[in-house]
Amino acid sequence: MLCPVCHKAQASEKVEKIVDGRFIEGHVCRDCYIKALSMDKREYYYMFVTLPDKACPVCGRTFGEFSESLLLGCPHCYKTFEQELLPLVDSIQAK
């Protein structure tokens, strides 16, 4: 599985945190593991709970599905996931 934070490396590390009494775990690459450890509870919840379940209102594809396959479901996905895709596109174009 590709790292859901940077989308560059394989998710090989498991991070765990209790947020508002709820145990939440996620898998990230080594570099993002260090970042995840210092995330505040709100950032962590967004990254591992809210974001993966965010779905395109037209085709229903989730961001979690995109993170695993790097395939969007329809043209509307670009607008739905615009804020999440911009850093990824920027990093690819910068190379």
C-alpha positions as protocol buffer text, in pm:
chain_id: "A"
residue {
  index: 1
  type: MET
  ca { x: 0 y: 0 z: 0 }
}
residue {
  index: 2
  type: LEU
  ca { x: 122 y: 348 z: -84 }
}
residue {
  index: 3
  type: CYS
  ca { x: 172 y: 595 z: 200 }
}
residue {
  index: 4
  type: PRO
  ca { x: -151 y: 799 z: 236 }
}
residue {
  index: 5
  type: VAL
  ca { x: 45 y: 1106 z: 347 }
}
residue {
  index: 6
  type: CYS
  ca { x: 317 y: 1155 z: 84 }
}
residue {
  index: 7
  type: HIS
  ca { x: 205 y: 908 z: -186 }
}
residue {
  index: 8
  type: LYS
  ca { x: 572 y: 840 z: -264 }
}
residue {
  index: 9
  type: ALA
  ca { x: 682 y: 535 z: -68 }
}
residue {
  index: 10
  type: GLN
  ca { x: 535 y: 212 z: 60 }
}
residue {
  index: 11
  type: ALA
  ca { x: 353 y: 234 z: 393 }
}
residue {
  index: 12
  type: SER
  ca { x: 570 y: 17 z: 613 }
}
residue {
  index: 13
  type: GLU
  ca { x: 524 y: 169 z: 960 }
}
residue {
  index: 14
  type: LYS
  ca { x: 219 y: 150 z: 1185 }
}
residue {
  index: 15
  type: VAL
  ca { x: 119 y: 453 z: 1392 }
}
residue {
  index: 16
  type: GLU
  ca { x: -136 y: 442 z: 1672 }
}
residue {
  index: 17
  type: LYS
  ca { x: -304 y: 714 z: 1872 }
}
residue {
  index: 18
  type: ILE
  ca { x: -608 y: 751 z: 2095 }
}
residue {
  index: 19
  type: VAL
  ca { x: -824 y: 1044 z: 1982 }
}
residue {
  index: 20
  type: ASP
  ca { x: -1123 y: 1133 z: 2199 }
}
residue {
  index: 21
  type: GLY
  ca { x: -1125 y: 784 z: 2348 }
}
residue {
  index: 22
  type: ARG
  ca { x: -1113 y: 616 z: 2008 }
}
residue {
  index: 23
  type: PHE
  ca { x: -815 y: 399 z: 1910 }
}
residue {
  index: 24
  type: ILE
  ca { x: -700 y: 495 z: 1558 }
}
residue {
  index: 25
  type: GLU
  ca { x: -419 y: 333 z: 1368 }
}
residue {
  index: 26
  type: GLY
  ca { x: -271 y: 403 z: 1028 }
}
residue {
  index: 27
  type: HIS
  ca { x: 12 y: 288 z: 809 }
}
residue {
  index: 28
  type: VAL
  ca { x: 266 y: 531 z: 663 }
}
residue {
  index: 29
  type: CYS
  ca { x: 617 y: 532 z: 517 }
}
residue {
  index: 30
  type: ARG
  ca { x: 921 y: 578 z: 742 }
}
residue {
  index: 31
  type: ASP
  ca { x: 953 y: 953 z: 677 }
}
residue {
  index: 32
  type: CYS
  ca { x: 585 y: 1020 z: 741 }
}
residue {
  index: 33
  type: TYR
  ca { x: 595 y: 799 z: 1051 }
}
residue {
  index: 34
  type: ILE
  ca { x: 808 y: 1063 z: 1221 }
}
residue {
  index: 35
  type: LYS
  ca { x: 566 y: 1336 z: 1109 }
}
residue {
  index: 36
  type: ALA
  ca { x: 262 y: 1136 z: 1225 }
}
residue {
  index: 37
  type: LEU
  ca { x: 407 y: 1100 z: 1574 }
}
residue {
  index: 38
  type: SER
  ca { x: 409 y: 1478 z: 1613 }
}
residue {
  index: 39
  type: MET
  ca { x: 65 y: 1545 z: 1458 }
}
residue {
  index: 40
  type: ASP
  ca { x: -193 y: 1692 z: 1689 }
}
residue {
  index: 41
  type: LYS
  ca { x: -509 y: 1488 z: 1743 }
}
residue {
  index: 42
  type: ARG
  ca { x: -713 y: 1683 z: 1487 }
}
residue {
  index: 43
  type: GLU
  ca { x: -454 y: 1637 z: 1209 }
}
residue {
  index: 44
  type: TYR
  ca { x: -416 y: 1271 z: 1293 }
}
residue {
  index: 45
  type: TYR
  ca { x: -793 y: 1210 z: 1289 }
}
residue {
  index: 46
  type: TYR
  ca { x: -825 y: 1385 z: 954 }
}
residue {
  index: 47
  type: MET
  ca { x: -539 y: 1188 z: 799 }
}
residue {
  index: 48
  type: PHE
  ca { x: -643 y: 841 z: 913 }
}
residue {
  index: 49
  type: VAL
  ca { x: -1021 y: 861 z: 955 }
}
residue {
  index: 50
  type: THR
  ca { x: -1182 y: 1149 z: 767 }
}
residue {
  index: 51
  type: LEU
  ca { x: -964 y: 1166 z: 456 }
}
residue {
  index: 52
  type: PRO
  ca { x: -967 y: 796 z: 359 }
}
residue {
  index: 53
  type: ASP
  ca { x: -1349 y: 796 z: 377 }
}
residue {
  index: 54
  type: LYS
  ca { x: -1390 y: 1119 z: 178 }
}
residue {
  index: 55
  type: ALA
  ca { x: -1580 y: 1018 z: -137 }
}
residue {
  index: 56
  type: CYS
  ca { x: -1660 y: 1165 z: -476 }
}
residue {
  index: 57
  type: PRO
  ca { x: -2032 y: 1252 z: -482 }
}
residue {
  index: 58
  type: VAL
  ca { x: -2064 y: 1137 z: -844 }
}
residue {
  index: 59
  type: CYS
  ca { x: -1883 y: 801 z: -866 }
}
residue {
  index: 60
  type: GLY
  ca { x: -1842 y: 719 z: -495 }
}
residue {
  index: 61
  type: ARG
  ca { x: -1468 y: 648 z: -516 }
}
residue {
  index: 62
  type: THR
  ca { x: -1298 y: 727 z: -185 }
}
residue {
  index: 63
  type: PHE
  ca { x: -965 y: 892 z: -126 }
}
residue {
  index: 64
  type: GLY
  ca { x: -856 y: 574 z: 50 }
}
residue {
  index: 65
  type: GLU
  ca { x: -918 y: 379 z: -272 }
}
residue {
  index: 66
  type: PHE
  ca { x: -723 y: 640 z: -467 }
}
residue {
  index: 67
  type: SER
  ca { x: -433 y: 614 z: -220 }
}
residue {
  index: 68
  type: GLU
  ca { x: -407 y: 240 z: -283 }
}
residue {
  index: 69
  type: SER
  ca { x: -443 y: 241 z: -663 }
}
residue {
  index: 70
  type: LEU
  ca { x: -356 y: 600 z: -767 }
}
residue {
  index: 71
  type: LEU
  ca { x: -660 y: 584 z: -997 }
}
residue {
  index: 72
  type: LEU
  ca { x: -946 y: 830 z: -979 }
}
residue {
  index: 73
  type: GLY
  ca { x: -1298 y: 714 z: -1061 }
}
residue {
  index: 74
  type: CYS
  ca { x: -1431 y: 999 z: -1278 }
}
residue {
  index: 75
  type: PRO
  ca { x: -1359 y: 1358 z: -1384 }
}
residue {
  index: 76
  type: HIS
  ca { x: -1545 y: 1490 z: -1077 }
}
residue {
  index: 77
  type: CYS
  ca { x: -1288 y: 1323 z: -849 }
}
residue {
  index: 78
  type: TYR
  ca { x: -1036 y: 1591 z: -950 }
}
residue {
  index: 79
  type: LYS
  ca { x: -1252 y: 1864 z: -799 }
}
residue {
  index: 80
  type: THR
  ca { x: -1354 y: 1657 z: -495 }
}
residue {
  index: 81
  type: PHE
  ca { x: -993 y: 1572 z: -405 }
}
residue {
  index: 82
  type: GLU
  ca { x: -836 y: 1893 z: -537 }
}
residue {
  index: 83
  type: GLN
  ca { x: -674 y: 1998 z: -207 }
}
residue {
  index: 84
  type: GLU
  ca { x: -527 y: 1652 z: -152 }
}
residue {
  index: 85
  type: LEU
  ca { x: -407 y: 1612 z: -512 }
}
residue {
  index: 86
  type: LEU
  ca { x: -232 y: 1949 z: -549 }
}
residue {
  index: 87
  type: PRO
  ca { x: 73 y: 1861 z: -333 }
}
residue {
  index: 88
  type: LEU
  ca { x: 104 y: 1528 z: -515 }
}
residue {
  index: 89
  type: VAL
  ca { x: 91 y: 1692 z: -860 }
}
residue {
  index: 90
  type: ASP
  ca { x: 336 y: 1962 z: -749 }
}
residue {
  index: 91
  type: SER
  ca { x: 585 y: 1702 z: -626 }
}
residue {
  index: 92
  type: ILE
  ca { x: 562 y: 1507 z: -950 }
}
residue {
  index: 93
  type: GLN
  ca { x: 601 y: 1816 z: -1171 }
}
residue {
  index: 94
  type: ALA
  ca { x: 895 y: 1942 z: -965 }
}
residue {
  index: 95
  type: LYS
  ca { x: 1106 y: 1643 z: -1069 }
}
